[in-house]
């Protein structure tokens, strides 16, 4: 049997191999081990480097990654958790980078239920309403290695989709399509959830109107049916209409029939959610010109633009050591208007 040589890059152990090796472990152990493997790859570490970080022997960690370590893993997981906390502490967290609202709670609840009941869910809503931010935060905070999220590549070609998913799963894409599809599918199990954002990107414009590539969705249905993982598909309302009335509705309906729920997001955030955003920056309910500005930006541009304006104001006032007020938000709007000429 060939063992890893000293200083051999950890990349030689693919993500699906680690997933398979940890598939039967308790949630805490499998989450910690998968996190360390992913973090080591991100840092360009060797197995020896990673082992040093958790004060364990290189061969011990190699056996853990490959499922050959039969002894108890409590002490290893304890050291990984210490490293994980240290990494988070050094990176720092911007409390305002993610603001929980009633809407994001609903999105998280949908994801939780998909995972628990191993079903499919759809999340529909126009761009810049906040669904991507909520889904990204869900992935970041929920069981690293068990929540897999990718953005659908533009055009929805099967090869591009497979490469994007393989990258997220830490699988080499230097495989033929059949092998890559099999490796990806076998990476999933019934304690995992796959989130596909911007699913409408499979749409293509042709002389006869919109068309959709359905091969990706047939493959997603196959993953879900065979591996029993949760599946969340987030897309714009255009894709929702395609499922029910488009030329490929027959194929897409096969996915829809397996759904647990289809969450329809509002076109604009609620007044309560807008106030949640304002309160996160220490602002009271806007009145007068500030209220009109909020309404105009949110309805005519997008929620993302409004949140950018709030973040810009927070950064500017912090730098100038002055209080953040609605007058300062209006000032930020005026500064942007000057930049636009």
C-alpha positions in Angstrom: 0.0 0.0 0.0 1.4 3.4 -1.0 1.3 6.1 1.7 1.7 9.8 1.3 5.3 10.9 1.3 6.5 13.8 3.6 5.7 17.2 2.2 3.4 15.9 -0.4 0.7 18.5 -1.0 -2.7 17.9 0.7 -4.3 18.5 -2.7 -3.4 14.9 -3.5 -6.3 13.9 -1.2 -9.4 15.0 -3.1 -12.5 16.3 -1.4 -14.7 13.4 -2.3 -12.3 11.0 -0.8 -12.4 12.9 2.5 -16.2 13.1 2.3 -16.4 9.3 1.8 -13.9 8.7 4.7 -16.0 10.9 7.1 -19.5 10.0 5.8 -20.3 7.8 8.9 -18.8 10.0 11.5 -20.9 12.0 14.0 -21.7 15.5 12.7 -19.2 17.3 14.8 -16.3 15.1 13.8 -17.1 15.0 10.1 -17.6 18.8 10.0 -14.3 19.5 11.7 -12.3 17.1 9.6 -13.8 18.4 6.3 -13.2 22.0 7.4 -9.5 21.3 8.1 -9.1 19.6 4.7 -10.7 22.5 2.9 -8.8 25.1 4.9 -5.5 23.3 4.2 -6.2 23.4 0.5 -7.1 27.1 0.6 -3.9 27.8 2.5 -1.7 25.7 0.1 -0.7 23.6 3.1 0.8 20.1 2.9 -0.5 17.4 5.2 2.6 18.0 7.3 1.7 21.7 7.6 -1.9 20.9 8.6 -0.8 18.3 11.1 1.6 20.8 12.7 -1.2 23.3 13.1 -3.2 20.8 15.2 -0.2 19.3 17.0 -0.6 15.8 15.6 1.7 13.5 13.6 1.5 13.8 9.8 0.7 10.2 9.3 -2.1 10.4 11.9 -3.8 13.2 10.0 -3.3 11.5 6.7 -5.1 8.4 8.1 -7.9 10.6 9.4 -8.4 12.3 5.9 -8.4 8.9 4.2 -10.5 6.9 6.6 -7.7 4.7 7.8 -7.6 6.0 11.4 -9.5 3.6 13.5 -8.9 5.1 16.9 -10.9 7.7 18.7 -10.9 11.1 17.1 -12.0 13.3 20.0 -8.5 14.8 20.7 -8.0 15.5 17.0 -11.3 17.2 16.6 -10.7 19.3 19.8 -7.5 20.6 18.2 -9.2 21.3 14.9 -11.9 23.3 16.7 -9.2 25.3 18.4 -7.6 26.1 15.1 -10.9 26.9 13.5 -11.7 29.5 16.3 -8.3 31.0 15.9 -8.7 31.4 12.2 -12.1 33.0 12.7 -10.6 35.3 15.3 -7.7 36.4 13.1 -9.9 37.0 10.1 -12.2 39.2 12.2 -15.9 39.5 11.4 -17.8 42.5 10.2 -21.0 42.5 12.2 -22.7 44.4 9.4 -21.7 42.2 6.5 -24.7 40.0 7.2 -27.9 41.3 8.9 -30.5 38.8 9.9 -34.1 39.8 8.9 -37.5 38.1 8.8 -36.9 37.2 5.2 -33.5 35.7 5.7 -34.9 33.6 8.6 -37.5 32.2 6.2 -34.8 31.3 3.7 -32.7 29.6 6.4 -35.8 27.7 7.5 -36.4 26.4 4.0 -32.8 25.2 3.8 -33.0 23.5 7.3 -36.2 21.6 6.3 -34.7 20.5 3.0 -31.7 19.1 4.9 -33.9 17.4 7.5 -36.5 15.9 5.2 -34.1 15.3 2.2 -36.3 17.2 -0.2 -36.1 19.8 -2.9 -37.1 23.5 -2.4 -37.3 26.4 -4.7 -36.6 30.0 -3.8 -37.9 32.5 -6.3 -37.3 36.3 -6.3 -35.9 39.1 -8.4 -32.2 40.0 -8.2 -30.9 42.1 -5.4 -33.6 41.1 -2.9 -31.1 39.4 -0.5 -31.4 35.7 -1.3 -27.8 35.2 -2.4 -26.5 36.9 0.8 -28.7 34.8 3.0 -27.7 31.5 1.2 -24.0 32.3 1.4 -24.3 33.0 5.1 -26.2 29.7 5.5 -23.4 27.8 3.8 -20.7 29.6 5.9 -22.4 28.9 9.2 -23.9 25.4 8.7 -21.8 22.3 8.9 -18.8 23.0 6.7 -18.4 20.2 4.2 -22.1 19.4 4.4 -23.6 22.5 2.8 -22.4 22.8 -0.8 -23.3 25.9 -2.7 -22.5 27.1 -6.2 -23.6 29.7 -8.6 -25.0 28.3 -11.9 -22.5 29.2 -14.7 -23.9 31.4 -17.4 -25.4 29.4 -20.2 -25.8 26.3 -18.0 -23.5 24.1 -20.0 -23.1 20.7 -18.4 -19.3 20.9 -18.5 -19.1 24.3 -16.9 -21.5 23.2 -14.2 -19.6 20.0 -13.4 -16.3 21.9 -13.2 -17.9 24.5 -10.8 -19.3 21.8 -8.6 -16.1 19.7 -8.7 -14.2 22.8 -7.5 -16.5 23.3 -4.6 -16.2 19.6 -3.6 -12.4 19.7 -4.0 -12.4 17.1 -6.8 -10.0 17.3 -9.7 -11.8 18.2 -12.9 -9.1 16.3 -14.9 -11.5 13.4 -15.4 -13.7 12.4 -18.3 -17.3 13.5 -18.0 -18.7 10.2 -16.9 -16.2 9.7 -14.2 -16.6 13.3 -13.0 -20.4 12.9 -12.8 -20.0 9.7 -10.8 -17.4 11.2 -8.4 -19.5 14.2 -7.8 -22.7 12.2 -7.2 -21.0 9.9 -4.8 -19.7 12.9 -2.7 -23.2 13.5 -1.5 -25.2 11.7 1.2 -28.4 12.2 3.2 -26.7 14.6 5.7 -25.8 17.1 3.0 -27.5 19.9 1.2 -26.7 21.2 -2.3 -27.7 24.9 -3.0 -27.8 26.1 -6.6 -28.0 29.9 -6.8 -28.8 31.8 -10.0 -30.4 28.7 -11.5 -32.0 30.9 -14.2 -28.5 31.2 -15.7 -29.2 28.1 -17.8 -31.4 30.4 -19.9 -30.2 31.2 -23.4 -31.6 33.6 -25.9 -32.3 32.4 -29.4 -34.1 33.7 -32.4 -37.1 31.7 -31.2 -37.0 33.2 -27.7 -35.7 31.8 -24.4 -34.5 28.2 -24.2 -33.1 26.3 -21.3 -30.5 23.7 -21.0 -32.2 20.9 -19.1 -29.3 18.4 -18.8 -28.1 20.0 -15.6 -31.5 19.6 -13.9 -31.9 16.0 -14.9 -28.5 15.4 -13.3 -29.5 17.3 -10.2 -32.6 15.2 -9.9 -30.4 12.1 -10.2 -28.2 13.3 -7.4 -31.2 14.0 -5.2 -33.0 10.7 -5.9 -29.9 8.4 -5.5 -28.0 10.2 -2.7 -31.1 11.5 -0.8 -29.5 14.9 -0.1 -31.4 18.1 0.3 -31.5 20.4 -2.8 -32.3 24.1 -2.9 -32.7 25.9 -6.2 -32.7 29.7 -6.1 -33.7 31.6 -9.2 -35.5 34.7 -10.5 -39.2 34.7 -11.2 -38.5 34.2 -14.9 -37.3 30.6 -14.1 -40.4 30.0 -12.0 -42.6 30.8 -15.0 -40.5 28.5 -17.2 -41.1 25.6 -14.8 -44.9 25.9 -15.1 -45.4 27.3 -18.6 -42.1 27.1 -20.6 -41.2 24.8 -23.5 -39.2 22.6 -21.1 -41.8 22.5 -18.4 -42.2 18.7 -18.7 -38.6 18.1 -17.7 -38.5 20.8 -15.1 -41.8 19.7 -13.6 -40.1 16.4 -12.6 -38.0 18.5 -10.2 -41.0 20.5 -9.1 -43.0 17.4 -8.1 -40.3 16.5 -5.6 -40.4 19.9 -3.9 -41.0 20.4 -0.2 -41.8 24.1 -0.7 -41.5 26.9 -3.2 -40.7 30.2 -1.3 -41.8 33.2 -3.2 -39.8 36.3 -2.1 -41.4 39.8 -2.3 -40.3 42.2 -5.0 -39.1 44.7 -2.4 -38.2 44.2 1.3 -40.8 44.8 3.9 -40.8 47.9 6.1 -39.9 45.8 9.1 -36.8 44.4 7.3 -35.8 47.8 6.1 -36.0 49.0 9.7 -33.9 46.0 10.8 -31.1 47.2 8.4 -31.4 50.7 9.7 -31.2 49.6 13.3 -28.1 47.6 12.6 -26.4 50.9 11.9 -27.9 52.7 14.9 -30.5 54.6 12.9 -34.1 55.2 13.9 -37.0 55.0 11.5 -36.3 57.4 8.6 -38.5 60.4 8.1 -38.9 63.1 5.5 -36.2 63.3 2.9 -34.5 60.2 4.4 -37.7 58.1 4.1 -38.2 59.3 0.5 -34.6 58.4 -0.3 -34.9 54.9 1.1 -38.2 54.3 -0.9 -36.7 55.6 -4.1 -33.5 53.6 -4.0 -35.1 50.3 -2.9 -37.9 50.5 -5.5 -36.2 52.1 -8.4 -32.7 50.5 -8.0 -32.4 47.6 -5.6 -32.0 46.6 -2.0 -28.3 45.9 -2.7 -27.8 49.5 -3.7 -29.5 50.7 -0.5 -27.3 48.5 1.7 -24.2 49.7 -0.2 -25.2 53.3 0.6 -25.6 52.4 4.3 -22.2 50.7 4.4 -20.6 53.5 2.5 -22.0 56.0 5.1 -20.9 53.8 8.0 -17.3 53.6 6.6 -17.1 57.3 5.9 -18.5 58.5 9.3 -16.3 56.0 11.1 -13.2 57.3 9.3 -14.2 60.9 10.0 -15.1 60.0 13.6 -18.5 61.5 13.4 -22.0 60.1 14.2 -23.8 58.2 11.6 -27.2 59.9 11.0 -29.8 60.0 8.3 -28.4 63.3 7.2 -25.0 61.6 6.6 -26.8 58.9 4.5 -28.3 61.7 2.4 -24.8 63.2 2.2 -23.4 59.9 0.9 -26.1 59.9 -1.8 -25.0 63.4 -2.8 -21.4 62.4 -3.0 -22.2 59.5 -5.3 -24.3 61.8 -7.5 -21.2 64.0 -7.9 -19.1 61.1 -8.9 -21.7 60.2 -11.6 -21.3 63.7 -12.9 
